[in-house]
Amino acid sequence: MAREAGALVRDGRPEHVEVAATKSSAVDVVTAMDAESEALLRRVIARERPDDAILGEEEGASAGTSGLTWVIDPIDGTVNYLYSVASYAISVAVVAGPPDPAEWTVLAGAVHSIVDGRTWTAGLGAGATLDGEPVAVNPAGPLATSLVGTGFGYDADRRRHQAQVLVDVLPQVRDIRRLGSAAIDLCLVATGSLDLYYERGLNPWDLAAGALVAQEAGARVTGLRGRAAGVEMTVAGAPQAVSDLVVILEAAGADSDGNR
Ligand code: IPD
């Protein structure tokens, strides 16, 4: 399903992509393809799993009766899609439990990177794969030699504080990458192309599939101050490396938006 939607997004890309609408701020954009890709994913789910609920980035929640919910991001990395920067993906996860993401169990997930065609998959307790081959996170090393991915929100005040957090993180790590798709970032942790990743403000559709891929590849995926990963903060990487980064992020108040 993720590959089918990926083919639609890849083959249907016009030469000049237009912004169809904006959401939380002028820089939080939607294209016509976001809606088309979500419509395709919803059609497949409705055909194959008519009793399941769906939570999608563009159309929101539709109810089901099975207790399972498909959590879908039709293009994760929409700004990259807009500018033809190669990191954008379809993210699909299926979760069990009540509608509150804090109480979900993510059962399976797939992240399909549209431009290079790579697909990561994971099943709870069944490991993670990239194009069918098992993957594993890098062993924890010192922060000073760790490559760290992150991302920024769409709100100016949040970004101001995120820039301040970066002032504390950047001098202590090998380098920072802001690649523009949270789902792919989490998969890059799973495959060892990033040692660590952190971001505040992720929505369930950005996070669900990639977090399971990272976790099943041996990552610890967590929030700060003993809380679970989620909208407040998500940190992923080898367990000891995550513990080291968490100390810096907690001290910097990275799970807040600072003093507005
Ligand atoms: C965004 C991307 C980006 C992250 C943002 C997300 P979208 O998702 O994952 O990397 O920094 O927080 O909202 O809007 O392109 O689906």
Boltz pocket constraint, residues with backbone or C-beta under 6 A from the ligand:
constraints:
  - pocket:
      binder: B
      contacts: [[A, 29], [A, 57], [A, 73], [A, 75], [A, 76], [A, 77], [A, 78], [A, 79], [A, 150], [A, 151], [A, 152], [A, 153], [A, 179], [A, 180], [A, 181], [A, 182], [A, 183], [A, 199], [A, 200], [A, 201], [A, 202], [A, 203], [A, 206]]
      max_distance: 6.0
